[in-house]
């Protein structure tokens, strides 16, 4: 899912926000970037949450690196401080990636299948809503499709 966060996963969102706040304080006080530990502790031992968190964490770090390079690295040669920031961020990405490397492949497959299904069902709901909104479906027809989705998933939509 490329690290896209489902806002219903409040624990993941909270862990990421908390991690950023702590990392900002630590970096401001001269400490290295070390936010994966803080982030991972926020979801406990729930492997599904940890996998979702790791995916989001990695994506956030990769996007932050791109922003950092664009905003602060003006010359083609990076300063030692700029290199250090990018190396520390890459180290955090590698720590988060270990979650995928150490998770049983069958659990990983099941978790990613569930995540993909959730994303696809959410997209289907958005399409139905937009079709009703644009008049391509009557409200009753849209409601029928929503009921079918709900029935097909056992009420887990």
N, C-alpha and C positions, 0 to 999 in steps of 0.2 A: 504494500500500500504506500510505499515510498515515504513512510513516516507521517502521513496525514493523521492528525489526531481526531478521534471521535469525541466531541465535547461531552458525550455522556460518560466518558471515562474520566471522571472528576479527579480521581487519584493520580492519574498520569499528568493531567494539566497542573494540579497542585504541586506535584513533585518537580516538574520542570520549572514552574514559577519560583518555587522555594530555592531550587538549585541556582537559578540565575541570580537571585538576590544575595545568596551566600557567596557565590563566585565573585560578584561585583565587589563585595566587601573585602574578600581575601585578596583579590588582584589589586585593589586600591591600597592595601596595606603591604604590597610587595611580595605576596605569596604567589606561587604558580597556579595556573588553572588546574583545578582538581575537583570538577563538579560531578563526575559520574558516580562517585561513591555516595554523595549526598542524594543524588537523584534516585539511584537504585534502592537505597534504604527506605525511600518514601513509599514503595509499593510492597514491601515485605517479600514473602516467598511465593506469591501468586505468579506463576510462570507466564500466564497469558498477559497479565498486566506488565510484567517485566519485558516480555518480547515487544509489546506495543510501545513501551517506554523507550526501549533501546532503539527501535526504528525511528521514533520521533526525535530522540536525542541525537542520533547520527545525522539525520537530515538537518536539524537545527544547527549543529556544529558546521556542517558543510556549507550551509547558506551563510552562516556568520563569517566563515573564512572568506567566502567570495565578497561579502560586504566589506570586511576588513581590508582586503587587498584593494578593492575599488576606492574606498574612502581614505585609507591611510598610507598605502604603499604607492607613493607617487613616482618613484623612479623604477627603472627596470631591475636595479640591484637592490635587494632587500637589506635593511640594516640588521644588525645582530638582534636587536630587540624585536623587530618584526618577525624574523626567523624563529625566535624563541616562542612568540605567541602562537605561530602556526604549528610548531612542533608540539607544544603543550596541548593544543586543540586536537591534533592528530593522535596524540597519546590517549586522550579521553575517548575518541572515536574507537580506538583499538580496544580499550577496556569494555565499552558498550558492545562491541562486536563479539566479544567472548561469550555473551549470552546466547547468541545464535550457534556458536561453535560448540558449546558445552550442553546444549539442549538435545535430548533424544530426538532423532530425526522423525520418528512417528508423531511425537508431541508437536514438533515444529510444523510438520505437514498439517496436522489437525488444526493447530492454532491459526496458521496462515489461511487454510481453507475457510475457517469460520470468519476470519477478518475479511477475506474477499467476498464471501457471501453477504456479510453485513453491508459492505460498501455497495455491492450490486443491488441489494434490496433498497437501500437508501436512495440510490440513483433511480430505481424504478418508481419509488414513491414521488420523487421530484418530477419525473416525466409525467406521471399521472396527474399530479397537481397542476403542472403547466398546461397540459392538454385541456383540463377542465377550465382553467383560467382563460385560455385562449378560445374557448368554445368548441374545441375539437372533440370533446367528450361532454356529455351532460353530467351534471353533478351526481346523479343517481348511478351513472355508468362508472364514474370514478370511484364512488363509494363501493360499488360491486367489486372492482379490481382490488381495492384496499382490503376488502373482506376476504377475497381469494388469497391474497398474499398472507394475510393473518392466519387463515385456515391452513395454508400450505406449510407455514413455518411453525405451526402449533402455538400461535399467539406470541411469538418472539420477535415481532417486527417493531 
